[in-house]
Amino acid sequence: MSSAQIAFVLKWLASAIQIIGYTATAFGWTPYNLYFFLVGVLGWFLVGVLWNDRAIMLIHIVALGAMLAGMSQ
């Protein structure tokens, strides 16, 4: 599988997982919502790496750090 195909699958999988995280938040399913968001954010960070897109990497590494900091409290 090429890196373009991997990125395609990964971006849609990460997007679906983040949508599940939004749904979990809406229904008050904590802390599961955070776990879904962590996986989705990490997935999108990896897409940024595959695309060599620093903007995507930046926003998702900052989001990941913020989430981990918040979860550690």
Helices and strands as residue ranges (DSSP letters): H 3-26, H 32-51, H 54-71
